[in-house]
């Protein structure tokens, strides 16, 4: 279930955030998006404590009603952004047309990212973090 959510939600969220935020602000927006995982984990511990204090059904009401209200506000207030609004070409001009994008082979792409130390380090750090998290869950 979690893998299905990540496989469908993350690409859509990244695309929306890329359309909403300029590249200079995009890292902050993505970090806040990913912070939601840890906020949700903290709230799950609060939910467990609340469920032991009151019945679990009331706990669902405590978290579900504000969630429904928030989703209604977001559905009414947040509008779909213009696609590609913040895309930049090499000269810094915005609104790059699809014709300007050239196709890169998979081999060339993998060679390019393998030579990028931040990408390699972040990928390794993510792998270690996920292994630790899944090992803790399995334990």
Residue, then its C-alpha position, 0 to 999 in steps of 0.5 A: x500500500x505504501x509503495x503504491x502511494x509513493x509510486x503514484x503520489x510522489x511524481x505528481x507532487x514533484x510535478x505540481x511543486x515544480x510548477x508552483x515554485x521557481x527553481x530558486x525556491x523549489x528545494x525548500x518546497x520539496x523539503x517541506x513536502x518530505x517533512x510531512x512523513x515525519x510529522x505524520x509519524x509524530x502524529x501517529x504516536x499522538x494518535x496511539x496515546x489518544x486511542x488508549x485514552x478514548x475509544x479508537x473510533x473517537x480518535x478517527x473522528x478527532x483526526x478525520x473531521x479536521x482532515x476533511x475540512x482541510x481537504x475541502x479548503x485545499x480543493x476550493x482554494x488551490x488552483x492548478x498551476x500553469x504547466x512549465x511556468x518556471x522552466x528555464x533554458x540554459x540562457x535563463x529564459x523561461x517557458x522552454x518549449x518541448x521542441x528545445x528538449x533533446x533526448x538523451x540516451x539512458x547510458x549517457x544519463x546514468x554516466x552523467x548522474x554517476x559523476x555527480x557527487x551530491x546525487x551519489x551521496x544522497x542516493x547512498x544516504x537514502x538507501x542507508x536510511x531506508x534499510x535502517x527504517x525497514x530493519x527497525x520495522x521488521x525487528 
